[in-house]
């Protein structure tokens, strides 16, 4: 652990500051949109813009890095993020915000690809798993910390937009000044979606539906809070519960994942996530119940992402894992683009409680499909499955590939030791 910190502390610190900025702007826009009088549908389109940009960024960033290098790409994209964040209050218009969210999503995707390739360079085979775990933890800590910063000023003013802009500007300074070797960069051509679907139908369907769940909670939770009349402090606390639940439950679910049929665990986790949505829909007016719903949804949906990747890798040859990583992230991104729009439209038709309705329906759909797939083919032996490594749902294909590589190496070491 200390060896990882000593070699990658600047990168981890920078990524945490980036996530603080990212977490602030997501929550802040949801609250400020209500103040500006934007409709729920308008805000859903604004929020979906991030995932549109992220989807294209994950495809285009590798080519940008090959052309001009890691340092220039990282600096340029981080600078653009900082600029867009300071422009939000200047142009309080849903169309301008939508364009800004697309740009920020694109830039964050490129930043993640760049940072994660640096992380791979800083880590060795012996500590890569710890490096990935630390990377995910600092991202979660950054997003949770962002919610506390929402209380330092009035969301109707400029200060809360200035803070994330400054943090983003500060984030890339230690990274660019302290990380000397430019890592080698290469990515495999993704497998086609048809090929991945044939290999793991549950992995593909689950990733698509989970994309909608993730984008709903990440993009529309602040909008939901503003619509039901929560205070800024309550909205910040509510948004935090999704990520606190993820941090607390990743490790026990990962432990179970290596010891039982992953499809059964996917079914159980998705069902609990769906029940969390039911709790929120029925008892959302009672704030402690709302927090419980957030913990259940976040605590189950985030580990589900890693579970679905690990399950898909169980049916892949080692040489195909990198190629599948890009396809899986792309499938998840397609679902993420649709999530806020569907949620916003239903909230406009049925009321704010439809936020939880969408989450429940998507999670129960994963539950039902997992149950169906359990009848279609036998589960691989637990001894033959790949190891489970935590991966954030905001990760780029690079991090998913690194996790798959680490899982394979761990499995090989266990076989040799056995």
N, C-alpha and C positions, 0 to 999 in steps of 0.2 A: 504493500500500500504506500509506504513512504517513498519507495523508488519511483512509483508512478507520479506522486505529488512533486518530487524533486525535478523530474524531467518534463512534466506537463502542467505545472501549477499556473503558468501564465495563460495557457490555453483554457484551462478549466475556469480560471477567474474571469477571463474575457467572455467565455460562453455563458457564465452565470449572469454577468452584467447585460449581455445581449438578451437573455431570457427575461430579466427584470424589465427591460424596455419593451420587449414583445408582450409580456403579460400585462403591463400597464396599458399599452395602447388598445389591446383587445377589450379590456374591462371599461376603460375610459370612453371608448367610442360608443359602447352600448348605453352608458349612462348619459353621455352628452347628446346622443341621438334623440333620446327622450326629451331632453331639455330643449333641443332645437325643433321639436315637433315632427320629426321624421316618422313615417308610418312603420309598422312592424315589417311589412313586405320590403320597404326600402332598406331597412336595416339588415334584413336577411340577405339581400343582394349585396350590400356593402360587405357583410361578414364573409359571404361566399367568395368574394374577390380574392381574399388571402389564399384560399385553397386553389383557385384558378391559377394564380401566379406561381404558387408552390409546385403545382403539377407541371407547368411548363419549365420552371426553373430546374427541376430535378432532371429534366431531359437535356436542357441546353447548357447547364453549368459545366459538365465535363468538357465540352468542346471549347468553352471560353477559357478554361484553365489550360488546356493543351495549347491554345493560341498565344496567350499572354502571360501565363504563369499564375501560381497561387497568390503571390503577394499582391499583384495588381488587381486580381479579381476580388480578393478579400477586402482590400482597402476601398476599391470603387463601390462595391455593393454596400458595405457598411456605411460609407459616407452618404449614399443615396437613401438608405433607411433613415439615418439621422435627419436628412433634409425633409423627407416626406412627413415625418412625425411632427416637425415644427410647423408644417404647412396646413395640417388638419384644421386648427382653429381659425386660420386665416381664410380658408375657403370652406365654410360650413354649408356644404351642399352635398347631397347624397351621391351625385354623379362624380364629383371631385373626390369624395371619400372612397368611392368604389374603385376609381383609377389608382388612388393611393394605396389601397389594400392589395390590389393586383401587383403593383410595383414592390410593395414590402414583402408579399409572399414569394415573389420571384427572387428577391434579394436574399431573404432568409434561407431559401433553398440552396442558393449558391454558396452562402456563408457556411451552411452546415456541411456541404460536400467538401469545401476547402478545409474546414476545421477538423473534420473527421479523418481526412487523409493525413493531416498533421498528427492527429492522435495515434493513428496507426504507426506512423514513423517513430513516435516517441515511446511506444509500447513494444515489449518483447513478447515472444510466445509464452513466457512464463507469467507475465502480468497483464496480458491483454484483457482477460476477463475482468480483472479489478479495474482496469482503465475504463472499460465500457460501463461498468457499474457506477464508477465515480462520475463519468460523463453524464449519465442519465440522472443521477442524484443531484448534481449541481444545476441541471436544467430545471428539475422540479423545484429545488430550493429557490431558484431565481424567480419562477412564476409565482410561487407562494409569497415570496418577499415583495413582489410587485403589488400584491393586493394590500399589504400594509401601507405602502407608499401612497395609495389612493386617498388616505386620510389626512395628508399633510396640507391639502389646499382644496379650494372650491372647484369641482369639475366643470363649472360654468365659465371658468376663467382660462388663462393661458399657462399658468405655472405647471399644471399636471401634464401638459404637452411638452414643456421645456425639459422637465426632468428625464423622461425616457430618451429624448434627443441627446442630451448631455451624456447619459449613461452609455448609449450606443457609441458616441464619439470616444469615450474613455475606454470602451471595451476592447477596441482593436489596437490601441496603443501598446499595452504590454505584450500582446501576441506578436505584433510585427517587430517589436524591438528585441524580443528575447528568443524567438524560435529561429535558429540559424539555418539548419539544413532544409532545403526545399525538397519535399518528398517526391519520389517517383509516382507518377499518376497513370493509372490504366484501369479501365472498366470494361467488363465483358459486355458484348452485345446481348440485350435482354432476350429471353425466350419469348416467343409470341404468346399472347393471351390464350389462344386456343391450346397451345402446348401445356401451359401451366394449368389450365382448367381440366385438361385430360389427366394430368398427373395428380392433382389434388382439388377436386370439386369443392370440398368443404373449405379448404384454404382460400380459394378464390371468392366464393360466395360470402364466406365469413368476413374477409377483408373488405369487400365492397360495402356490406351492411355496416360493419364497424366504422368505416370511414364516415358514414352518416351520423353515427352515434358520437364520434369524436368531434366532428365539426359542429354538431349541435351544442355540445357542452362547452367547447372552446370558444365558439363564436356567438351563440345565442343565450348562454346563461346570464350574462349581464343585461341583455335586453329583457329577458324574462323578469329578472329582479327589478328593473326599472318599471316594468309594466304593472307588477303587482304592488308597487309602492314601497319596496324595501329602501332603507336608508343606504347611504354610500358604504357605511361600515358593515351593514348586513350583507350587501351585495358582495363586498370584498371577501367577507368570511365565507359566504356561500360558494363563490368561485374557488376559493382555496380548498374547500373540502374535496373537490374532485381530484386534486393533485396530492393532497395529504393521504387520501385513501389509496391512491396508486403507489405512493412510497411505502406505506405500511404493509400492503398486501402482495406486492411483487414477489418478495422473497419466499413466503410460505406457499404461494401458488407455484412458483418455480420449483420448490422442493417436491411438491406433490406431482408436478408434471413429469419428473424423471422416474416416478415410481408407480404410475398407473396409466391406463388407457387415456391418451390425451383427448380423444373425442368425448369421453365421459366428462372429463374436467372442463372442456370447452362448453359442453351442454350445461353443466352445473353453474359455471361462472356466468354464462349468458342469461340463464334463468334468474340468478340473483340480481344481475344488472337490470333485467326487465322488472323484477319486483321492486327494485329501487325506484324505477320510474313510476310504478303504481303508487308507492308511498308518497312520492312527490305530487302526483296528480290529485290524490284524494286528501292528503293532509298538508298540502303546501302552505296553507294559511297559518299553520302552527310552525314557527321558525325552527325549533329543535328538530321537528320531523323533516323539515326541508334540508337541514344539515345532514341528517341521517340518510336521506335520499341521495344527496351529493356524494357522501362517503361510499354508499353501496354502488352507485353508478361508476364513479371514478375508480374505486377500488377493484372493480371487476373488469371494466372495459379496457383499461390500460394493460393489465396483464394478459388479457385476451389477445391483444396484438402480438405479443411475444409468443403466446401459445400457438397461434395460427401459423406463424413463421416456422416455429420448431416442428409443428406437425407436418407442414409441407416439406420441410427438409428431410423428414423421415423417408420420403419416397423419391428423393433425388440422389443422383451420384454426386460425389464431391465436386467434380469439375463443372456441374450444372448449377451449383448453389449461387454463385455470383451472378450468373445470367438470370436466375429466377428472382433474385432480390429486387432488381429494377422493375420487373413486371409486377411483383407483389405490391410494391410501393405505389406504382401507377394505378393499380386496381383500387387500392385504398384511397388514392387521391380522387378518383372518379366519384366514389361514394361521398367523399368529403365535400366536393363541389356541390352536389345535389342536396346535402344535408341541411344547411341553413335555409336554402330557398324553400324546401318542403316544410321545414319547421315554421318559418316566417309566414308562409301562406296559410297553414293550418291555425297558427296563433291568431291570425287576422280573422279567420272564419269562426273558430270555436272559442277563442279566448286564450289567455296566457297559459292555462294548464296543458294546452296541446304541446307545449315544449316537452313535457314528460311523456305525453302520449306517443310522440314520435320515437323517443328513446325506447319505450317499452315495446312498441311494435317491432322495431328493428332488432332488439335483443331477443325477443321471443321468436322471431323469424330465424335467427341463428340457432336458438335452442331446438326448434322443430327440424331444421335442416341437419343439424348434428345428429339428432335421433334417427332421422331417415338414413343418413350415411352409415350409421352403425349397423344397419341391416343389409348394406350393399357389399361390404368386404370386411374381412377379418382385420383386426388391429395388428400392427407389427409387434413383435415381442418387445417388452420393455428393455431387454438387454441389447436389442438391435437399434433402438431409437437414438437420435442425436440428443446432446445435452441441451438444457434450457438456459438461454442467456437473455437478460432483460434488454429490451429495446424500446425507446420512447416512440410514441406514435407520431412525433414531429421529426423523427430521424429521416435522413436521406438514404437512398439506396446504398451509399458507402457504409454507413453504420450497420445496416442490415447485413451487408456482405461480410463485414468484420465479425459480427456476431456469429454468422454461419461458419466462418472460418475457425473461430474459436471453439464453437460447438464440435466441429469435426476433429480438431486437434485434441480436445478433451476426451472425446469418445475413443480415439486411437490410443491415447495414453492409458485409458482405463482397460482397454482390451489387452494391451501389452502387459500391464501390471497384473491382470487376471490370468 
